Amino acid sequence: MSIPYDEALVERISDTLDLREPNQLALNRLAEVLNTAEHGTEMVADLATGVGKTYIGGGMLDYLQASGVRNVVIVTPGSTIQNKTIQNLTPGHRKYIRGLQCNPVVITLDSVDRGEVAAALEDDNAFKVFVFTVQSLLGTGKGGDEAQRRARRPHETLGQGLYDYLTAADDLVVIADEHHIYYSGTATKFQAAIDDLKPAAMIGLTATPHPSTPEGKIVFRYRLSEAIADGYVKIPVLVSRQDGIKDARTQLADGITLLDAKAAAMRAYCQQTKKPYVEPILFVVTQTIDEANEYRDLLAGPDMLGSPERVLSVNSEETEETLRLLDTLEDPNSPIRAVVSVDMLKEGWDVKNIYVISSTKALESSLLTEQILGRGLRLPFGQRTGNPMLDTVEVLSHNSFSALLKRARALLEETLGERTASATVVVNPKTGQNVPGVPLTASGDLPEEAMPTSGEVQIQLPGAAATDPDQLGLFDADEIPAADPNQTHVGLSLATLDSRVETAEEATRILARVLTPRTLDGIRIPLFLPRVTTRWERDPFSLASVNLTDVEVLGRQFANDDAPTLLQKVIDAERDAEGRAKVVIHDASYTVAASQAAIPYGDIETDLVQRLLRTDGIIMNAVEQNAALAIARAFMAGADVTVETPWRAEHGRLATARLAEWINSMQTSTPAREVKDVDHVKWPEPPTVTEARPPADRHVITTSAEFTRNYPYEGWTKSIYEINTFDAYSTEFRLASLFEGSGEVNAWIRINDSVPLRIPYHVSAIQRQYEPDFIVIDSQGTYWIVEGKADSEMTSNIVIAKRDAAREWIKTVNASESVHDKWAYLLVSESVIAAASNWTALKNGGQAYQ
């Protein structure tokens, strides 16, 4: 079966499912390969754990359904992932893939005998998705033989087995979830089972391709190192002790200490954002069941979690109840705080609240880039919050902090892969202050001057993370800022336990801190900000303004009444050449007007007057009524309508409709005027705000290299709020600093999404909304709208359009009787900002309008 490549369909699905960039690239690549693939081709997409492999599967289902495919088999490694897959495809379930369009009929061996499934199997248009475990496909494992028999048993409706139905489907596509599993000793059997199904294509999805997978079959690759470096997942933090103690009880106690710190930050964040609270989970990986039992008992002890109900142990000996509880970890009512696993939860387990990972063997190995680390990398809120405890997963190390530092290069290469070459190291990083990092030495170690004795070491990567809050989505499409060469983001951290606990306390404090607007120098809160709205209005129209001579000319067009005539047929008789008589019918050579009912003269006049008075915008008064009567009589005079010669009904309806249209066209052809209305919006509403990130002291930022875009800075005494963020150092941050040092400034406001001040402007024919930088209230009580721009932008058509729109806004507001404050506008370049020493100098050097 041919599946033609459809780029527009990929774009549409990516938009509907809100796919991340790597997911869209993966879907697009699979679609390209399907276009040219031979029947039975196998292709594998290697996508990092935590990036959204489930959404690639959902996108592929939408693509196949829209391309005409009606039969898809999804193969899962076991019942746990089978159940999760069914939940992903079930509308209303909390794990449902939001935005999925294909509306599949999900079929398993347990549901195949249901009536709706039987109907779907007989319906060639129904999109059917069969979800099987690999055990049922291969006939191996617990229940495998029985599952195979059920698959081959003749279906009472179909008259054939489900397996035979699938092999007969010429459009069958197989999607193998966790593809690497099927190459672990069962590659031959798995391939034989797939070959027996004779699918049009087989698509493998995995985060860790099996080493025996042919390289040519891997058509797309996005490694875990790229996901970490790009910011699509949590930031791994390797946490160690200064003393190097690593016995089981100490490590578990450290894990619970970090877990409690995470929980405090999570509670504060959820209270702030009104999101449901979910307990952070400690994930412990053991090597044997005996080891798992030992760790379970330690964790359940009175000096740790204090209850067996708070620990879930998962191994091959556990019951179905254990697997059910495993699926409740994201339930806000779940009591479980720790999961102990015997190397069993490496595939398909995608809860988002794993926040601390511990292992009975050192994780500073290739395990860092495999599935165990991936269990804790998923972001619980879908994107990073900016809070240093909610955006990280703590990995407990078996090595001392100093030993970790000595292995820095190896750890980076194992975790960040090729991105290591562009990484730099920042020792004891400062909140909100961009400290230049140092590169690793040629031998791969930290430089001597960068070796800390305590604290934290951050591995920085260039640019912004994909999920940073200051990404381009916050900017207008016509005003994308230039890339900041100094901007970096954290790819990995090495830290001591004490340092992480201190960071957690700071992170929780800021989440609980409420920012209240302040009254400064007599400026009362709330403020009332003008709002300008525009509408178009035509001058009032009056029937008295209509020229009656023009009306009479229009009426003349209806002076001739083209009344219908009766069609006359003449019946005659004549003889043919042989003398035989025959009847002949032909049209008469004369016509007779058909009889038609006439409208009385008075009714015509009344009808015209009523139609005219019903015209939109006509006020019902004596003047308009008299004018309507004059127009009606002029129109009838032009049409030669008298008491003796009234209109036929049909002709009258045509004439009066034409007059009404003519009057309407006169009314709508009058010029429309732009009318600007001014009212007020109360701000702030609500009066308090919160911040997720620990703020930095604005006084320590003295150069653009130290500044971090969109980071919260505190220490402002004249701002309505004590904490503010800025997009640029050379304009916004320096302007705020200048306001602070000027006696002529009483107060200032950083305009953001919460401040309802927007100025409409036009780019070509498109209207946009302009959000300036600041409102400044000077010592004269004037409210200034202030905008700072880079020198290179000052002559931009967009900047000029915004400036002109702002000037018009100022003019409109100041002319309004409802506005009692004086408003002004100031546009300044970064050169003027740098040269100005105070508010007066800034106004003199900029483009001011009052």
C-alpha positions in Angstrom: 0.0 0.0 0.0 1.3 3.4 -0.9 1.3 6.1 1.8 2.2 9.3 0.0 4.1 12.0 1.9 2.0 14.9 3.0 4.0 17.8 4.5 0.8 19.9 5.2 -0.7 17.0 7.1 2.3 16.6 9.3 2.2 20.4 10.0 -1.5 20.2 10.9 -1.1 17.2 13.2 1.9 18.8 14.9 -0.2 21.9 15.6 -3.2 19.9 16.8 -1.2 17.7 19.1 1.1 20.6 20.1 4.2 18.5 19.3 7.6 19.6 20.5 10.1 20.3 17.8 11.9 16.9 18.0 8.6 15.1 17.9 7.5 16.9 14.8 10.8 16.2 13.1 10.4 12.5 14.0 6.9 12.3 12.7 7.9 14.1 9.5 10.9 11.8 8.9 8.7 8.7 9.4 6.2 10.1 6.9 9.0 10.7 4.4 10.2 7.1 4.7 6.7 5.7 4.4 6.4 7.5 1.0 9.2 5.5 -0.6 9.2 2.3 1.6 8.8 -1.1 0.1 6.1 -3.4 1.4 7.2 -4.7 4.8 9.9 -2.1 5.5 11.0 -1.8 9.1 12.0 1.7 10.4 13.0 2.8 13.9 12.7 6.2 15.6 15.1 6.7 18.5 13.7 9.4 20.7 14.9 10.2 24.2 12.9 9.2 27.3 10.8 12.1 28.6 10.6 14.0 25.4 7.2 12.6 24.3 7.5 9.3 22.5 3.8 8.7 23.2 2.9 11.8 21.2 4.9 10.5 18.2 2.8 7.4 18.4 -0.4 9.4 18.5 0.8 11.6 15.7 1.6 8.6 13.6 -2.0 7.2 14.2 -3.5 10.5 13.0 -1.2 10.5 10.0 -2.0 6.9 9.0 -5.8 7.4 9.5 -5.8 10.6 7.4 -3.8 8.7 4.7 -6.4 6.0 4.3 -4.9 3.3 6.6 -7.6 1.5 8.6 -5.7 -1.3 10.4 -2.9 -0.7 12.9 -1.3 -3.1 15.4 0.6 -1.7 18.4 2.9 -4.2 20.1 3.8 -3.5 23.7 6.4 -5.2 26.0 3.8 -6.3 28.5 0.5 -5.7 30.1 1.5 -2.6 32.0 2.4 -0.7 28.9 -0.5 -2.3 27.0 -2.9 -0.8 29.6 -1.1 2.6 29.4 -1.5 2.5 25.6 -5.2 1.8 25.9 -5.5 4.7 28.3 -3.6 7.0 25.9 -6.3 6.2 23.3 -9.4 6.4 25.6 -11.1 9.8 25.6 -11.8 11.1 29.1 -8.9 9.2 30.7 -6.3 11.4 32.4 -3.6 9.9 30.2 -5.5 10.4 26.9 -3.4 12.0 24.2 -5.0 15.5 24.0 -5.6 16.6 20.5 -5.8 13.1 19.0 -8.1 13.3 15.9 -8.3 9.7 14.5 -10.9 8.4 17.0 -9.7 4.8 16.9 -11.7 1.7 17.8 -9.2 0.1 20.3 -9.2 -3.7 20.1 -7.5 -6.3 22.4 -7.8 -10.0 22.7 -10.1 -9.4 25.7 -12.5 -7.1 23.8 -12.6 -8.8 20.4 -16.0 -10.5 21.2 -17.8 -7.3 22.0 -20.5 -6.1 19.7 -19.0 -2.7 18.9 -15.7 -4.5 18.0 -17.4 -6.9 15.7 -19.2 -4.0 14.0 -15.9 -2.2 13.5 -14.2 -5.3 12.0 -17.0 -5.5 9.4 -16.8 -1.7 8.7 -14.1 -0.9 6.1 -14.2 2.7 7.1 -13.6 2.2 10.8 -10.1 3.0 12.0 -9.1 0.0 14.1 -6.1 -0.1 16.5 -5.2 -3.5 17.8 -3.1 -3.4 21.0 -1.3 -6.7 21.7 1.5 -7.6 24.1 4.6 -9.1 22.6 4.0 -12.3 24.6 0.6 -12.9 22.9 2.2 -12.2 19.5 5.1 -14.7 20.2 3.2 -17.2 22.3 5.8 -16.8 25.1 5.6 -15.9 28.8 2.7 -16.1 31.1 -0.5 -16.6 29.2 1.3 -16.4 25.8 0.1 -19.8 24.4 -3.5 -19.1 25.4 -3.4 -15.6 23.9 -2.2 -17.1 20.6 -5.0 -19.6 20.5 -7.6 -16.8 21.1 -6.0 -14.8 18.3 -6.4 -17.6 15.9 -9.8 -18.9 17.0 -12.5 -18.2 14.4 -14.5 -15.1 15.3 -18.3 -15.8 15.4 -19.0 -12.7 13.3 -16.0 -12.7 11.0 -16.0 -16.4 10.3 -12.2 -16.3 10.7 -9.6 -15.7 13.4 -8.4 -12.3 14.3 -4.9 -13.3 13.2 -6.2 -14.3 9.8 -8.1 -11.0 9.6 -4.9 -9.1 10.1 -2.8 -11.0 7.7 -5.5 -10.4 5.0 -5.4 -6.6 5.6 -3.3 -5.1 2.8 -3.1 -1.8 4.7 -1.8 -3.1 8.0 0.9 -1.1 9.8 2.6 -2.4 12.9 3.9 0.0 15.6 6.4 -1.6 18.0 6.6 0.3 21.3 9.9 0.0 23.2 11.3 -1.6 20.1 14.6 -2.5 21.7 12.9 -5.1 23.9 12.1 -7.3 20.9 15.8 -7.6 20.0 16.8 -9.0 23.5 17.1 -12.7 22.7 13.8 -12.8 20.8 14.7 -10.9 17.6 14.3 -13.9 15.4 10.9 -14.9 16.8 9.7 -11.4 16.8 10.7 -10.8 13.2 9.1 -14.1 12.2 5.8 -13.1 13.9 5.9 -9.7 12.2 6.6 -11.3 8.8 3.7 -13.6 9.3 1.4 -10.6 9.6 2.7 -9.3 6.3 2.4 -5.6 7.3 2.8 -2.8 4.8 5.3 -1.3 7.3 6.7 -1.8 10.8 7.5 1.3 12.8 9.7 0.9 16.0 9.7 3.5 18.8 12.4 3.4 21.4 14.6 5.5 23.6 17.5 3.1 23.5 17.8 1.0 20.3 19.2 -2.4 20.9 22.9 -2.7 19.7 21.9 -5.4 17.2 19.4 -3.1 15.5 20.8 -2.4 11.9 21.9 1.2 11.7 20.1 1.6 8.4 16.8 0.9 10.0 17.1 3.9 12.5 15.6 6.7 10.4 15.5 9.3 13.2 17.6 9.9 16.3 17.2 12.3 19.2 19.3 11.2 22.1 18.8 11.8 25.8 21.9 14.1 25.8 20.1 16.4 23.3 16.9 16.4 25.3 18.8 17.4 28.5 20.9 19.9 26.6 17.9 21.4 24.8 15.8 21.7 28.0 12.9 19.4 27.2 13.3 17.5 30.5 14.4 18.1 34.1 18.0 19.1 34.8 19.9 16.1 36.4 21.8 17.1 39.6 24.3 14.6 40.9 24.2 14.9 44.6 27.0 13.7 46.9 28.3 14.0 50.4 31.5 15.8 51.3 32.4 12.9 53.6 31.8 10.2 51.0 29.6 8.1 53.3 27.5 5.8 51.1 25.9 3.1 53.2 22.3 2.2 52.4 20.7 3.8 55.5 22.6 7.1 54.9 21.8 7.3 51.3 18.1 6.6 51.8 18.0 9.2 54.6 19.7 11.7 52.2 17.1 10.8 49.6 14.2 11.5 52.0 15.8 14.8 53.1 15.8 15.9 49.4 12.3 14.5 48.9 11.0 16.6 51.8 12.7 19.7 50.4 11.1 19.0 47.0 7.7 18.4 48.6 7.8 21.8 50.4 8.6 23.6 47.1 5.9 21.6 45.3 3.3 22.5 47.8 4.2 26.2 47.7 4.1 26.2 43.9 0.8 24.4 43.6 -0.8 26.7 46.2 0.5 29.7 44.2 -0.6 28.4 40.8 -3.8 26.6 42.0 -2.6 23.4 40.4 -3.3 20.0 42.1 -0.5 18.9 44.4 1.1 15.5 43.8 3.7 14.0 46.1 7.3 13.9 44.8 8.5 10.3 44.6 11.9 8.7 45.6 12.8 6.0 43.0 15.2 3.3 44.3 16.8 0.8 41.9 18.1 -2.5 43.3 19.8 -5.5 41.8 18.0 -8.4 43.6 14.7 -9.0 45.3 16.5 -9.5 48.6 18.1 -6.1 48.2 14.7 -4.6 47.4 13.1 -6.1 50.5 15.9 -4.7 52.6 15.5 -1.2 51.2 11.7 -1.4 51.4 11.9 -2.2 55.1 14.4 0.6 55.8 12.2 3.1 54.1 9.1 2.0 55.9 10.8 2.3 59.3 9.8 4.9 61.9 13.0 7.0 61.3 12.2 7.3 57.6 8.8 7.3 55.9 7.2 5.6 58.9 4.7 3.3 57.2 4.7 0.3 54.7 1.8 2.0 52.8 4.2 4.8 51.8 6.6 2.4 50.0 5.8 0.4 46.9 8.1 -2.5 46.0 7.9 -3.7 42.4 9.5 -7.0 41.2 8.6 -10.1 39.4 7.1 -11.6 42.5 4.6 -8.7 43.1 0.9 -9.0 42.6 -1.5 -7.3 40.2 -2.4 -5.0 43.1 1.2 -3.7 43.1 0.9 -2.9 39.4 -2.5 -1.2 40.0 -0.9 1.0 42.8 2.0 1.8 40.4 -0.6 3.5 38.1 -1.8 5.7 41.0 1.4 7.5 41.7 0.2 10.7 40.1 -3.0 10.6 42.0 -3.1 13.5 44.5 -4.5 11.2 47.1 -1.8 8.5 46.7 0.1 7.9 50.0 3.1 6.4 48.2 6.4 8.4 48.5 9.0 5.8 47.4 9.2 3.1 44.8 11.7 0.3 45.1 12.3 -1.6 41.8 14.3 -4.6 40.9 15.6 -3.3 37.6 12.0 -3.8 36.3 10.7 -0.3 35.6 13.0 0.7 32.8 10.5 0.8 30.0 7.2 2.5 29.6 6.8 3.9 33.1 6.2 7.6 32.6 5.0 9.2 35.8 6.1 12.8 36.1 6.7 13.1 39.8 9.9 11.1 40.2 12.2 13.7 41.8 15.0 11.7 43.6 16.8 8.7 42.2 18.9 6.2 44.1 20.6 3.0 43.1 22.4 0.3 44.9 25.1 0.5 42.3 26.8 3.7 41.1 24.8 5.6 38.6 27.8 7.5 37.3 28.1 5.2 34.4 26.3 4.5 31.1 23.1 4.2 33.2 22.9 8.0 33.2 22.1 7.9 29.5 19.7 5.0 29.7 16.2 4.4 31.0 16.8 4.6 34.8 17.7 8.3 34.6 14.8 8.7 32.2 12.3 7.7 34.8 12.8 11.0 36.6 13.3 13.4 33.7 9.7 14.1 32.7 8.5 17.6 33.6 5.5 17.4 35.9 3.9 20.7 34.6 4.8 20.1 30.9 7.5 22.8 30.9 10.1 24.2 33.3 8.8 26.5 36.1 12.1 28.4 36.6 12.2 27.1 40.2 15.5 25.3 40.9 13.9 22.5 42.9 11.0 21.8 40.6 13.0 21.7 37.3 15.6 19.2 38.6 15.9 15.5 39.4 18.4 14.7 42.2 20.5 11.6 41.5 22.2 10.4 44.6 25.9 9.6 44.0 28.0 6.9 45.6 31.1 9.0 45.3 32.2 12.0 47.3 31.9 15.5 45.8 35.6 15.7 45.1 35.6 12.4 43.4 32.7 13.5 41.2 34.6 16.6 40.2 37.5 14.6 39.1 35.3 12.6 36.8 33.6 15.7 35.4 34.6 15.1 31.7 33.5 11.5 31.7 30.2 12.4 33.4 29.5 15.1 30.8 30.2 12.9 27.9 28.0 10.1 29.3 25.1 12.5 29.9 25.5 15.3 27.3 27.3 13.4 24.5 28.5 15.7 21.7 27.2 18.8 23.5 30.1 18.4 25.9 32.4 20.3 23.5 30.4 23.5 23.9 30.0 23.2 27.7 31.5 25.4 30.3 31.8 25.1 34.0 30.5 27.6 36.6 31.6 27.1 40.2 29.4 28.2 43.0 26.9 29.9 40.7 25.2 33.1 41.8 21.4 33.4 41.5 20.4 35.6 38.5 24.0 36.6 37.8 25.5 35.3 34.5 28.9 34.2 35.6 31.2 33.3 32.6 32.1 29.6 32.7 35.5 28.1 32.2 36.2 25.3 29.7 37.4 21.9 30.8 41.1 21.3 30.6 42.6 19.3 27.7 42.7 16.3 29.9 39.0 16.6 30.6 39.2 17.7 34.3 38.1 20.9 35.9 40.8 23.6 36.0 42.5 24.1 39.4 41.0 27.5 39.9 37.6 26.1 39.4 37.8 23.4 42.0 35.3 24.3 44.8 35.6 22.9 48.3 31.8 22.9 48.8 28.6 24.1 47.1 27.6 23.5 43.5 29.1 23.2 40.1 26.9 23.9 37.1 27.6 22.7 33.5 26.4 25.5 31.3 25.5 25.2 27.6 25.2 28.2 25.2 21.8 29.7 24.3 18.4 29.4 26.0 16.8 26.1 26.8 13.8 25.1 24.7 11.4 25.5 27.7 12.9 28.6 29.2 10.2 31.2 30.0 12.1 33.9 28.0 11.8 32.1 24.7 10.5 33.8 21.6 6.9 33.0 22.3 6.7 36.0 24.5 7.6 38.4 21.8 5.6 39.8 18.9 6.4 38.1 15.6 7.5 41.5 14.2 9.9 42.1 17.1 12.0 39.0 17.6 15.1 40.0 19.6 18.6 39.3 18.5 20.2 36.2 20.0 22.0 37.1 23.2 25.6 35.8 22.9 26.0 35.7 26.7 22.9 33.6 27.4 23.4 30.1 28.7 21.3 27.4 30.4 22.1 24.6 32.8 22.6 21.2 31.3 23.8 19.3 34.4 24.8 20.1 38.0 27.1 18.5 40.6 26.2 19.5 44.1 26.7 18.6 47.8 23.7 17.6 49.8 24.0 20.7 52.0 24.0 22.9 49.0 20.8 21.4 47.6 19.0 21.6 50.9 20.0 25.3 51.1 18.8 25.9 47.5 15.5 24.1 48.4 14.9 26.4 51.3 15.5 29.5 49.2 13.3 28.1 46.4 10.4 27.5 48.9 10.8 30.9 50.5 10.3 32.8 47.2 7.3 30.6 46.3 5.6 31.6 49.5 6.5 35.3 49.1 3.6 37.5 48.1 4.5 40.7 46.2 2.2 43.6 47.1 2.0 46.8 45.1 3.4 49.8 47.0 2.2 53.4 47.4 5.1 55.7 46.5 5.4 59.5 47.0 1.6 60.0 47.1 0.9 57.6 44.2 -2.2 55.7 45.3 -2.9 52.1 44.4 -4.8 51.0 42.4 -4.1 53.2 39.4 -6.7 53.9 36.7 -5.2 53.4 33.3 -6.8 54.9 30.2 -8.0 52.5 27.6 -8.7 53.6 24.0 -11.1 51.7 21.8 -11.8 52.5 18.1 -15.0 52.2 16.2 -16.3 53.4 12.8 -19.3 55.6 12.6 -21.3 57.2 9.7 -22.9 60.6 9.9 -26.7 60.4 10.6 -28.8 59.9 7.5 -32.1 61.7 7.0 -34.7 61.0 4.3 -35.1 64.8 4.2 -31.7 65.1 2.5 -32.8 63.0 -0.5 -33.1 65.0 -3.8 -36.7 64.5 -5.0 -35.9 65.1 -8.6 -33.4 62.1 -8.4 -36.3 60.1 -7.0 -38.6 61.0 -9.8 -35.9 60.0 -12.4 -35.6 56.6 -10.7 -39.4 56.2 -10.8 -39.4 56.9 -14.5 -37.7 53.5 -15.0 -41.0 51.8 -13.9 -43.3 53.9 -16.1 -43.7 51.1 -18.6 -45.5 48.1 -17.2 -44.4 45.1 -19.2 -47.4 43.0 -18.3 -47.3 39.3 -19.2 -49.4 38.1 -22.2 -51.5 35.1 -22.8 -49.9 32.6 -25.2 -52.5 32.0 -28.0 -52.6 28.6 -29.8 -54.6 28.2 -33.1 -56.1 24.7 -33.9 -56.7 24.2 -37.7 -57.2 21.3 -40.1 -55.5 20.6 -43.5 -55.0 17.8 -46.0 -51.7 16.2 -46.9 -50.5 15.4 -50.5 -52.6 12.2 -50.5 -55.7 14.1 -49.5 -55.9 12.8 -45.9 -57.1 15.4 -43.3 -55.0 16.1 -40.2 -55.1 18.6 -37.2 -52.4 21.3 -37.1 -51.6 23.5 -34.0 -49.6 26.8 -34.3 -49.1 30.1 -32.4 -51.5 32.9 -33.1 -50.3 36.1 -34.9 -51.8 38.4 -32.2 -51.4 38.7 -28.3 -53.7 39.3 -25.5 -52.7 40.9 -22.2 -53.2 38.6 -19.2 -55.6 39.7 -16.5 -53.7 41.0 -13.4 -54.9 42.3 -10.1 -53.9 46.0 -9.5 -52.7 47.6 -6.3 -54.9 50.5 -5.2 -53.1 53.9 -5.4 -53.4 54.5 -1.6 -51.9 51.0 -0.8 -48.9 51.8 -3.1 -48.2 55.1 -1.3 -48.6 53.5 2.2 -46.2 50.6 1.3 -43.5 52.9 0.0 -43.7 55.1 3.1 -43.5 52.1 5.5 -40.5 50.6 3.6 -38.6 53.9 3.8 -39.2 54.4 7.5 -38.0 50.8 8.2 -34.5 51.7 6.7 -31.7 51.2 9.3 -30.7 54.4 11.0 -34.0 56.3 10.2 -35.5 57.9 13.3 -39.3 57.6 13.5 -40.4 61.3 13.8 -42.6 63.8 12.0 -39.8 65.1 9.9 -38.8 61.6 8.6 -42.5 60.7 8.0 -43.1 63.8 5.9 -39.9 63.2 3.9 -40.9 59.6 3.3 -44.3 60.6 2.0 -42.6 63.2 -0.3 -40.2 60.6 -1.7 -43.0 58.1 -2.3 -45.1 60.6 -4.2 -42.1 61.8 -6.3 -41.3 58.2 -7.2 -44.9 57.4 -8.2 -45.0 60.6 -10.2 -42.0 59.6 -12.2 -43.6 56.2 -12.8 -46.9 57.8 -14.0 -48.8 56.1 -11.3 -52.3 57.6 -10.7 -55.6 56.6 -9.2 -56.7 55.5 -12.6 -53.5 53.8 -13.6 -52.1 51.9 -10.6 -49.4 49.2 -10.6 -50.0 45.5 -11.0 -49.0 43.7 -7.8 -45.9 42.1 -9.3 -44.7 45.4 -11.0 -45.3 47.3 -7.7 -43.2 44.9 -5.6 -40.3 45.2 -8.1 -40.5 49.1 -8.1 -40.8 49.5 -4.3 -37.9 47.0 -3.7 -35.7 49.1 -6.1 -36.5 52.3 -4.3 -35.7 50.8 -0.9 -32.3 49.5 -2.2 -31.5 52.9 -3.7 -32.2 54.7 -0.4 -30.0 52.1 1.5 -27.1 52.6 -1.0 -27.3 56.4 -0.4 -27.1 55.9 3.3 -24.1 53.5 3.2 -22.2 55.6 0.7 -21.8 58.4 3.2 -18.2 58.7 4.6 -17.5 56.7 7.8 -15.6 58.4 10.6 -13.1 56.8 13.1 -14.4 57.4 16.6 -12.1 56.8 19.6 -13.7 56.1 23.0 -11.7 56.4 26.2 -12.5 54.6 29.4 -10.4 53.4 32.4 -9.1 50.0 33.6 -8.3 49.6 37.3 -4.8 48.2 38.0 -3.5 46.1 39.6 -6.3 43.6 39.6 -5.7 41.3 41.6 -3.3 43.5 43.6 -0.8 40.7 44.5 1.6 38.6 42.4 4.1 35.8 43.1 7.4 34.7 41.6 8.6 31.1 41.1 12.3 31.9 40.9 14.6 33.2 43.7 15.3 36.9 42.8 18.8 38.3 42.4 20.1 41.6 43.8 19.9 44.2 41.0 22.9 46.1 42.4 25.4 43.3 41.5 24.5 43.5 37.8 26.8 46.1 36.2 27.4 44.8 32.7 25.3 43.1 30.0 27.5 40.0 30.4 26.2 39.5 34.0 22.6 40.2 33.1 20.2 37.3 32.6 17.2 38.0 30.3 13.8 37.7 31.9 15.2 36.9 35.4 13.6 38.5 38.5 15.7 41.2 40.1 15.0 42.9 43.4 16.2 46.0 45.1 13.9 48.6 43.3 12.7 51.3 45.6 10.6 53.4 43.2 8.9 50.5 41.4 5.3 49.6 42.3 6.6 46.0 42.8 9.9 45.3 44.5 10.8 42.5 42.0 10.8 43.0 38.2 12.1 41.2 35.1 13.5 42.7 31.9 14.1 41.6 28.3 17.4 43.5 27.7 20.1 45.1 29.8 21.1 48.0 27.5 17.6 49.4 27.3 15.1 48.1 29.9 17.4 47.3 32.8 19.4 50.5 32.5 16.2 52.6 32.1 14.9 51.1 35.4 18.2 51.9 37.1 18.1 55.5 35.8 14.6 55.9 37.1 15.8 54.8 40.5 18.5 57.4 40.7 16.5 60.4 39.4 14.8 62.7 41.9 12.4 63.8 39.1 10.8 60.3 39.1 8.3 59.4 41.8 7.4 55.9 40.7 7.6 53.5 37.7 5.9 50.4 36.5 7.3 47.7 34.3 4.6 46.9 31.8 4.0 43.1 31.4 1.0 40.8 30.7 -0.7 41.9 33.9 -0.7 45.6 33.1 -3.7 46.5 30.8 -2.0 49.1 28.7 -1.9 48.3 25.0 -1.7 50.6 22.0 -3.1 49.4 18.7 -0.9 50.0 15.6 -0.9 48.9 12.0 1.7 47.0 10.0 0.5 47.1 6.4 -3.2 46.2 6.7 -2.8 44.2 9.9 -3.6 45.6 13.3 -1.4 44.6 16.2 -1.1 45.5 19.9 1.9 47.5 21.1 3.1 46.8 24.7 5.5 49.5 25.7 8.2 49.0 28.4 7.3 51.4 31.2 4.9 53.8 32.8 6.9 56.5 34.7 5.2 59.0 37.0 7.4 62.1 37.3 7.4 64.7 40.1 5.0 66.9 38.1 2.4 64.1 38.2 2.7 63.4 34.4 2.3 59.8 33.4 5.0 58.9 30.8 4.9 55.9 28.5 8.6 55.0 28.0 10.0 52.8 25.3 13.7 51.9 24.9 15.1 50.5 21.7 18.5 49.3 20.4 20.2 51.9 18.1 19.8 49.5 15.1 16.0 49.5 15.6 15.3 53.2 15.8 14.7 53.6 12.1 12.7 50.4 11.8 9.3 50.8 10.1 7.7 48.9 13.0 9.3 51.1 15.6 8.2 54.2 13.8 4.6 52.8 13.4 4.5 52.1 17.1 5.8 55.6 17.9 3.2 57.3 15.7 0.5 55.1 17.2 1.6 56.0 20.7 1.6 59.7 19.9 -2.0 59.4 18.6 -2.9 57.5 21.8 -1.5 60.3 23.9 -3.4 62.9 21.9 -6.7 61.1 22.3 -6.2 60.4 26.0 -5.3 64.0 26.9 -8.2 65.4 24.9 -10.7 63.1 26.7 -12.9 64.8 29.4 -12.8 61.5 31.4 -9.0 61.5 31.8 -7.8 63.9 34.6 -4.1 63.0 34.5 -1.7 64.2 31.9 0.0 61.5 29.7 3.1 61.7 27.6 5.3 59.4 25.4 9.1 59.0 25.3 11.1 56.9 22.8 14.8 56.6 23.6 17.7 54.7 22.0 20.3 52.7 23.9 22.9 55.4 23.2 20.8 58.1 24.8 20.1 55.8 27.8 23.9 55.2 28.2 24.6 59.0 28.0 21.8 60.3 30.2 22.5 60.8 33.9 19.0 61.6 35.0 15.4 61.8 33.9 15.6 65.3 32.5 18.6 64.4 30.4 16.8 61.3 29.1 13.8 63.4 28.0 16.0 66.0 26.3 17.9 63.3 24.4 14.9 61.2 23.4 11.8 61.7 21.2 9.3 63.1 23.7 5.6 63.9 22.9 3.1 65.5 25.3 
